[in-house]
Every structure is written in C-alpha cells, then in structure tokens.
Amino acid sequence: MRALEVLQANSRGAFTIPARGLYPYQWLWDSGFIALGWAQVDMERAWQELLCLFDYGQSPDGMLPHIVFHEQSRDYFPGPEVWGREALARPATSGITQPPVVGSVLLYLYEKDPDRERARERARYLFPKALAFHRWLYLARDPWRTGLVAIVHPWESGMDNSPAWDKPLSRVPLEDLPPYERRDVRHVSPEERPKKEDYDRYLSLLFLFRRLGYDPRAIYEHSPFKVVDVGFNAILHRANRDLYTLAVLLGEDPGDLEEWILRGEVGLEALWDRERGFYFSLDLVAGERIPVKTSAGFLPLYAGTPHAGRAGFLAEEIRRWGEKVAYLLPSADPESPAFEPKRYWRGPIWINVNYLVAEGLKDYGFLSLAERLKADALALMEREGFREYYDPLTGQGRGGEAFSWSAALALYWT
Ligand code: 9WN
C-alpha cells in the first residue's frame, strides 16, 4: 500500500484512526502527525483532522483527551464503557491526555496553506482552543508553577511501557481488578506489546481516576504515578513557542505563552543530568530523577532549549547508539539491560520520534545526523511497509500494519 492509500483507508470522514483493528478511534498525538501527512496532499482534510479533535474531543475546561471514541468498536480495550465518560452531546472520551504536538501542527498548517483566507479563518478559530489546552495542562498538572507539567499515567507519555516508567509504575498499588480481556494481543504478538503486569497497573490507575470523577485536582493529589516526562515537556515547550509565533502572525493576544516559555526553558534545562550527560524525567512521587536513557531524552533538541554544548553531547550520544544498531533511532539505550528490540517502547524505532528528533537536530545544524534519522525511517518503511515500529537491529517491521502516522510522515518527508 502506498502512503496516501494508508491514510485514505484509515480515514473515517473527518478523522483518521491510527490502525485498523488495533486502534479504531481518534488518538490525540496521532492526529497531529497525521495532519502533517494530509497537508501534503489535501489541505482541507488536514484542517478537518484538527477541527474534529477540538470540536468533538475538547472539554469545556480545555482538556484534550488521548482518545475520542467517535464510533462503536469491539476491537479495542479499554473502550468508552471502561472509562465511563459518556457525554450526551459529544462522543465519549478517555479521561487522560497525550503529548501536545497539536500547537506546532497548527502553526505548520497555517504557514503551508496556499488559501490564505482559509488559513487565517481556521487558525483564528483553533488558536484559542489550543491555548486553552495548554492552560489546562498548567492548571491541572503544574499547580506549583514550576514550568514543567506532570503526567499521571504512562499512556499520557505516548511511550507507554518505556523502561523509564518501570520503577514509578511498580509503586502503583494493584486494584482488585474485575476480570478483563486485552484486545491488543488479538492483533499483535504479545512479545511486541506491554506485559500483563503493566496492563494491570494501567487499569488500576484508570479505575482510580474514574472513582475520583476525573477531577483534575484530585487526580494530581492522589495519583500514585506522577512523573515529569522530559519528552512531554519538550513537546509542550516547542508548541508554546510555535503558538506564540502564530499569535504574532495572527495579531492575537498570546495570553500566558511568554511566561510559560520562560519558565519552561528553565524547567527543561533543570532536567539535564550533568554527571551522566543526558536529560532525564523526574519521579515526583519519589522525588528523584529517573536515570534511564530513552529516546525521550533527545526531545529537548526539538524544544530548542539546550545550549550548543549540550546539543553536541546529545548528537554524540545518538551517534554512539547508532554504532550499536543497524537503524536509528531506538527508543531505549541499546546498551541498557532494559533494551528489548521487539517490544514496543523498550527498543523499537518509532517514525514519529525520528521525525521530532530530526527536526531538532536540523535546527541545531546537525544536518547529516538529521538526514540519517530520516533516511533510516524511509528505508524501513520502503522495505517493511508502514508499520507501527521497527526492530533497530534487524529492521523488521513490528506492531500494527498500515499505521497512519508512519505513512503520514513518509508523505511529509517525500
Ligand atoms: C494507548 C495510538 C496509540 C499511540 C501511543 C501508543 C499506543 C495506546 C495502546 O497507540 O498506545 O494510548 O493502547 O497501546 O503507545 O503512542 O498514540 O497509535
């Protein structure tokens, strides 16, 4: 299947599912990457992707959920009945969020659209909604105004079973869970997915949030998993910068963006570990750094916060990882004992992360390394098709097939 055919096959009118069977709804950060793909072939469709997300997914307080359950499906667990957030006028949604790439995608669409009238009209409509999402993130997840927001569930990182979450997740008490049946392992081999222990805790957190009525304040206070994810915050910082640029271009009031940018820069740079020369996430429950090297640690390059010296360190580290694998960029340090080349976010290459890190490397002038991340991603997709992830040692495609954001980013790059 060609890249555009993948998007067309996964399109459900105004939104695009990540993959047939495996993920039958609209996901938050997927839709951002997918819109970048649509923008190469059908600008109107790209705008629809974001409009659909905000119009149907956003709650009155600004929150954007990680899944909008537009349709009924028996393919995915946990579905809308498990989250228990059925609304009357809107489709049901999940009760947690995901990395905020949409602000940056909004600026991209605005700049790319040749129909300037449409670009202005759509951007003016979506800008305050994107701003409200960021305001919600700071209110709900940074009550102490540190400049960094917390995630309360591994699914919020988008990198679900990252080895960085092993320790903080192990502290989550297991609920007396009702019997449940995973559907992901009907579509994909269990060796390529998170383990049962992980799912038990993912669900324990879900049921806790449900009991708390999805009240953001109660969740922040009571969640036994509370982490400052370097990846999430780097993406948020870049989106703040991009929304600020958009505000200036549109002549709109930038609200608190300037303040968030200033505080975010200081916050992100505080995640740098001088001894180990890497950016790490913070476990807010234990009050400690999580010294586990994952690809999220390279995302400050995308945020644009490191000074040249630190950026050079990161580029060097990517090259070192590159000597241990056949293709870049593995999602976890290939030398770490936690590295599993086939299992989801514990080693495989993800096309969206290659895109984000390549963008950052390009901004810092590491052009040949940025080119390698892009070339490796394109070579893998050419050889194996548009898979969800790839084994960095053998290049073998893994996880879902005909995966939307892989196809979308191939369109973006070619
Ligand atoms: C939970 C849709 C999503 C991606 C995530 C990826 C995976 C879901 C799952 O699929 O997560 O959100 O059920 O495994 O980890 O990044 O957005 O493609």
Boltz pocket constraint, residues with backbone or C-beta under 6 A from the ligand:
constraints:
  - pocket:
      binder: B
      contacts: [[A, 18], [A, 23], [A, 27], [A, 29], [A, 30], [A, 66], [A, 77], [A, 155], [A, 157], [A, 158], [A, 159], [A, 160], [A, 184]]
      max_distance: 6.0
